[in-house]
Amino acid sequence: MTEKNSELDQATLRLTVGACASLYIFVVASLSTSDFATYVPIMWYMTFFFSVAIPLRMAIKRWPGHFFLRRLFAMTLDYVSLAFALIVGGEGALPLYAAVLWVTLGNGMRFGTRYLMIATLIALATLVAIFLLTPFWRGQPFLFLTLIVTTIVVPAYAHILLTRTRIASEEAIAANQEKSRFLAQASHDLRQPIHSIGLFTACLRDARLGREELRLVDNIDRSLHIVSQLFRSILDIYTLDNGQLEPQAEPVNLGALLQDVVKQNTEAARWAGVELRLRPCRHWVQVNAGLLATMVQNLVSNTLKYASGQPVLIGVRPKGDGLAIVIYDKGRGIAAEHLPEVFKEFYRVRHVRDKDVEGLGLGLSIVKRISHLINLDIRLDSRLGKGTRAMIQGLEMIAPRTPVDRPVAAQNRLQGLRVCLVEDDSNVLMATSALLEKWGCVVETHSDGVGVTSDCDIIIADFDLGTKVSGAECIAAIREQRGWEVPAMIMTGHEIERIRHALHHMNISILAKPVRPPELRATLLELTKHFAWRV
């Protein structure tokens, strides 16, 4: 985000006020034809003033920054110009005193109390010089005293306001930092149990349970899925409000990204009685993959809530100079009067039996915010009783990347796979290990990343392993020990975009907790391709 250039704003306002003062002097001189010659020197001086002020603004724009001498020169130019006009113009130039206050308060408000004090002292010296050099002012001692008192009292009051504002701002910043630290820690701590419950539930599903028990497990899994979605929505809003997200665009296989989203929503679609239909797509685009996937995920989640029992079509079509992701559903639709409002936070269109629809009304708000962040457009068209069409527009199409051909492994590529699992949360460690073993993996577990050695095929690590070593450092150490780039995955409860940006050079798959078992399995299968290729 570009920092505001207050000095440039002050320079622009200097030219504006100078133009107004010149116009005032010209009008006064025109109305007082007998004294017209009195104001001619002021007009010539204003020409000189603009010949200095315009290049000064250009220099400020060309070389922004805090230069004390430049600011002092600008203030001196302002006060000297006003002093000349007030001395030469006498009584007719008296309204220009307002500009003296403007220069004093303007510098203080834009640059702080230090400059306010300097400007006030220069203003007082300017008024004293005007009093000594002008007969009119010497004949008006009480008027002069009034202006002196005004020049002291107004900046003094502004100083008090600036001090209070600075203190309040510092307190607000400190409170916001505390909130950020709390939310960051709370998000990590809350993700862990949700993540482990999901993995334990997947283990139960694979056990020999009766029909009634499987139905209970299914209900638990569904409730957990809803909690995970709400939790992710709240954290997405926090991350976007935090303003620290700097998305990096990368080449993305659009078809593969949409396939991943469909796979992640398979169970939720089954619960909603929705058939997700994905049209194949071979296009590649330049975009931030994680944020685009979040947009599509939230739109698909919306269709599962409000178009239950109906098919949903997901596809890609040309739109203008780029591509658009289109999601069609045959749900209840949205009335025209609600369409402008649905992207607002917590806004939900009320229908009969709405208590059966889970959510906080944050999904579309997140989609809208992300669209602004990565320069995409989101459009929603809907007709009551007919369905809704959501479009993500503005995707920049690029040349396809050539995939690396690798031999296809056996049907069950996870059977016998040696996994090094590093996780400092005991419940998550137990749940992940149990699920991997259910899938046929051979798992060695470690509760921290210090001194880990392994002859594994794949590494799975938490990012935050305490104060001594991170998951990324643990993976790097194992790779160095083995002498080759062992396929690796990090599961993290921290902001995934920040982690992805920090580790973009390490070729590590990164998943955000809570991780759904199908998502974990799909990522593992993808990593086994890398292992099979090397073998």
N, C-alpha and C positions, 0 to 999 in steps of 0.2 A: 504494500500500500504506500503511495507516494505521500511524503510528509508535507504538510501545508507550509507554504513559503509566506510567512507573515510579513517579512520585509518587502516582498514584492507587492503584497496587498497594500502596504503603507505607501509604497512608491506610486502605485496606481491611483490611490486616493489623493496623494499629493498633487498629481496632475489634474484630477477632477476639481479639487478645491481651488487650485490655481486658476483654472479656467473660469470658475464661478466668480472668483475675486476680480479677475480681469474684466469680466462682463459687467460686474457691479461698478467698477471704476469708470468704464466706458459710459455706462448709463448716467452716472452722477456727473461726469464731465460734459456730456451732451445736454443735460438739463440745466447746468450752470454755465451758460455760454461765456459769461464774463470771467469765470475762473477756469476756463478750459485749459489755458496754458499751465495752470498749477498741476494738472494731472498728467500732462504729457510726459514728464520724466518717469512717472510711475509706469506708464504704458511701455516706454522704452525698457525700463528695468524688467518688466514682465517678459519681454522678449528674451532678455538675458537669462531670466529664471528658467524658462522652458528649454533654452539651449543647453542648460546644465541638467535639469531634472529628467529630460527624456533620455539622454545617454546614461544617466545614473540608473534609471529603471532597466535599461538594456543590460547594463553591467550586472545588476542584481539578478536578472533572469539568467544571464550567461554563467555567472559564478555565484550560485546560492551558497548560503552558509552564514555563520555568525562572525562578522567582522566588526569589531567595536569601532575602529576609526571610521569605517564607512558609514555606520549608523550615526556617529557623532557629527560627521560632515553633513549628512542629510538633515539632521536637526538644526545645525548651524545655518544651513541654507534657508530653511523654513523661517527661522527667527529673524535672520538678517533681512529677508525679503519683506516680512511683515513690519519690521521696524522701519525700513525705508518707506513703505507705503503709509504708515501711520504718521511718520515725521513730516513727509512731504504733503500728504493729503489733509492733515489737520483734522478739523471737525468732521468733514465729509467722509473721512476714512475710518471713523470710529467703529462702525459695525465690523470692521475686519478684526477687532479684538477677539471675536468668536473663534477665529482661526488660531489665535494664540492658545486658547483652551483646547482646541482640537489637536494641535501638535503635541501639547503636554499630555493629554489623556491618551491620545492615540499611541504614542510611544510607550507609555506605561502599560496600557492594556495589551499591547501586542508583544512587548519584549520583557515585561516584568517590573518589579518595584525599583530595581536599581536604575533603570532607564527613566522611570517616573520621577525619581528624585533628581537625576541629572537634568531632565527636561524642565522641571519646576525651577531649579536654580537658574538655568539659562533664561527662562521666561521672566523671572523677577529681574535679572540683570537687563534684559531687553526693555522692560517697562521703565526702569530707572533711567536708562539711556534716552528713551523717548521723552521722559519728563524733563530731563536736563537740556535736551536739544530743541524742544518745541515750545514756543511761547504760549500756544493755546493750552497745552497740558499744564504748564506752570501756573496759568490763570485758573485752573480747575483742580485745586489740591484735593478736595473731597472726592471728586470723581476718580482722581488718580489713586487715592487711598482705597476706594471701593474696589477698583480693579486689582490692586495689590492683594487685598484680603480675599477676593474671589480666586485669584491665582494660587493662593495658599490653601484655602479651605477646600475647594473642589478636588484638587489632586490628593489632599490629605484624606478626604473621605473615600476617594478611589483607592488609595493605598490600603485603607481598612478593608474595603470590599475585596481587593485582590488578595490580601492576606487570608481572609476568611475563605475565599474561594480555593486558594492553594491548599489550606489545611483540609477543607472538605474533600478536595480532589485526592489528596494523599490518603485520606482515610478511606475513600471509595476504592482507590487502587489497591490498598492493603486488604480491604474486605473482599474485593474481587479475586485477588491472589489467593486468599484463604479459601474462598469458595472453589476456586479452580483446583487447589491442592486437595480439598475435601472430596470433590467430585471425582478427581482422578483416582484417589485412593479407594473411594467407595465403589467406583465402577470396576476397579480391579478385584476388590474383595467380593462384590456381588456376582461378578461373572463366574468366579470359581465354583461356588456351590451349584449354580444353574448349569454350568458346564458338566460337572461331575454327575448331577442327577440325570441329565440327558444320556450320558454314557452308561450309567447303571441301568436305566430303563431299557436301553438297547440290549444289554446283557440279559435282562429278564425276558425280552421278546424272543431271544434265541434259545431260551431254556424250554424244557418240556412242560409247558403249562396247558391247563385245560382251556376250553373256550371262554368260560366266564373270567378266568384269570387274565387271559389275553385281552379281553374287552376292558378290564380294569387298567391294564398296562397301556392300552391304546388311549384311554381317557387321560391317564397321567401324562402321556407323551403329548397329547393335544394341548392340555392345559399348560404344560411346560413350554410348548412352542409359542403359545399366546404370550406368556410372560417374557420370553426371549424377545419377541417382536416389540413389545411395549418398551422393554429395557433398551433395546437398540435404538428405538425411535427417540427416547429421551436423551440418550448419549449422543446421537447424531445432532440433535438440536443444540446440545451443550457445545459440541465440537464446532459447529458452524457459528454459534454466537461468540465463541471464544476468539474467532477471527485469526487464528494462527495456522489455519489450513492453507497450504500452498500447493495446489494440485500440479502434478507433473504429467504432461501428456506422453503417451507411448504408443507404438503400433499395437493394435488390438484386433484379434480375429473375432469379428462381430458374431459369427455363427457359433463359435465355441463359447463365447460369453453368454449368449442367450441359452445355449444348451445347459450350461452350468446353473443358470437361474431356474430353468425348468426342473432340473434334477433336484435342486434344493427345495422346490415347492411340491414335489411329487406327493409326499404324505399329506401336506395341507390340502392339496387339491382332492385327494381321495376322501378326506374327511368332509370336504365341502361338496362332494359329488360333482366336481368340475373336471372336464377333460381338457387338459392343456395341449393345444395343437401348435407346433412350431414348424414354420416353413423353413426349409434349409436355406442357408445363406453362406456365401463364400467371400463376402466383402471384408476388407480390412479398413480400419479407421484409425485416425490419430486422436487419442482421447485418454483421459485418466480412467483406467479400467475399473478400479474399485468404486469410484464415485458414480460412474455410469451404471455399474451393476446394482448399486444401492437405489438409483432412480428406478430401474426396471423392476427390482425386487419390490419396492413400495407400491408401484402401479399394479403389479401382479397380485400382491396381497390385497389390495383394494378390490380387485375383481373377484377374488375368492370370497370376500366378505359379502359383497352386494350382488353377485351374480351366481350364487350357489345353485347347483343343479343344471347349469347351462355350460355349453362349450366356450372356451376362450381361445382366440386365435392370436398368435404372436408372429410378426413377420417384419421384413425390412423392405422399403420401397424408395426409389429415387425421389428426391424432393429439392427442387431448385438446383443449386450447384453441388449439393451433398446428398446425404441419405437420412432417412427417418425411420426410427423404430416405431411400429404401430401395434397397439394392443386393442383388439376388438372383443367386446363381450355382449351377451344378449340378456343382460340383467334388467333391473327395474328402471334404469335410466335416471337422469337428473333434470329437474325442471330448469328452464332458461334463467329464471330469476336467481337460482342458486349457483350457477356456473361461475360468476365473478367472485364468489365468496369461498369456494371450496378449497382454495389454496391458502386460506388463513389458518393460523394455528387454532386447534381445538374446535374448528367449525365442522359440524356434522349435519347432513341433511336428515331431518327427522321423518321416519316412516313408521308404519305399524310394525310392531314386534322388533323395534330397534334395540330393545334390551338384549336381544339375542346376538347382536353384532358387537364383537369386542373391538376395543381400540380407544385412543384418546383424540383422534382427529388430527394427528400430526403427520401422517404419511405424505399427503400431498403438499403440505407446507415444506417438508424436507426436500421433496422433489423440486419444488420451485426454487428453493434457496440454492440447491446444488446446480440447477440449470444456470443460474446467474454466475455461479462460481466458475463453471467450466465453459461458459459462453455457448450454451445450447438453449433452444426454445422448447417450451412444453405447451401443448395445446390439447384442450379437452372439448370434444363435441358429444352431445348426448340428446336423446329424445326419450321422453317418458314412455315406458312400456316397450321400447325398442332396443335399448342398450346404449353403450358408451364406446367412443373411440378415443384413446389416448395416444398422442404422438410426441416423440422426442425428436426434434428437428435440429438441423445444423451440423450433423456429423460429417467431418472432413474425410472423404474417401482417399485412400492411398493405395499404392501398388501392393498386390499380395506378397507376403513373405513366403519363401519356399520352405515347407516343412521338412524336417529331417526324417528320412525313412529308417525305421527301426524294426527289427524282427518282432513278431507277435509272440508273446510268451504263452505259457500253458493257460488253460481255462481258469484255474484258481491261482492267480499270481501271488496271493498273499500266503499260501500254504508254505510253511517252512521259512518265511522271510524273517531275517534276523533284524530286530528293531532295538535300537538303543534309546530308551525313554528317560528323559531328564526332566523332573518336575518336583518343585519344592513343597507343593501342597499334597499332603498324604492322601486325602480323599480323591483328588484328581488323578494322582499317580495310580491308586488302586483301581479306579474305574477305567482309566485308559488302558492299563495293563490287562485287566479282565476282558475288555472288549476286543483288544488285539489278539489275545489268546483264543477267544471264541472264533475269530476269523482265521485261525491257523498260524499266527505269527509266533515266533520264538522271541520273547521279550526279556531284556535285561534292564533293570530299573536303577535309577540313581536319584537321590533326593537333593543333590546339589551338583554343580558343574565343575567343582574343583578337582583337578587331577583325573578326570574321566578318561579312560582308555577303552577302546572297543574295536572288535573286528566285525561290526555290524554291517548290514546292507543299507540301512536307512536310519537316520537320526530324527527323533521327534523331541523337541525341547520347548519348555516355556521360555519366554523372553526374560522375565524377571525372576532370577534365581537367588536373590539376596544381594548383599553388598560386595561380595568378593568377585563374582564373575557373572556375566550375562549369558543367555542362551546362545547368542551369536558368537561370543568368545569361546564358549564350549564347543560349538560346531567347528569353528576355525581351528581349535586345538586338535580335535579328532581328525580333521582333514589333513592337517600337517603331519600328524603321527602316521596316518595311513598312506600319505603320499599321493592322494588323488581326491577329487571333489566328490565326496560321498553325498548322495542325495539327502536333502535335509528339509525339515519342515519346522516352523515355529508357530506355536499357538500362544496368543497373547491376549491379555485383558486390558492392554493399553490402547491408545489411539492407533488404529491400524495404519492410517495414512502416514503418520509420523514414523512408525517402525518400518513401513515399506520404503519410504524415502531414505531412511538411514541405512538400510541393508540392500539397496537396489543393485549394488555391485557384487553381492555374494551369491547370487543364484540360489535363493532359499524361498520355498513356498511359505506364505504367511497366511494364517487363518485367525480370525477374530473370535475369541470366546464370547459367548458359549457356542461351541462348534457342534453342529448336528452330525450324528453318526454317518448319514449318507455323504455328507460333505467331507468328513474325515476319510471315509473309504475311497471316495472318488479321487481325492488328492493322493492317497497312498498308491492307488492303482496307476495314477499318472507318473508318480515317482518311480514305480517299478519298471516303467518303460525305459527310463534313464539307466537303471541298473541292468536291465536285460540287454540294452544296447552295448553297455561296457563289457558285459560278460560275453 
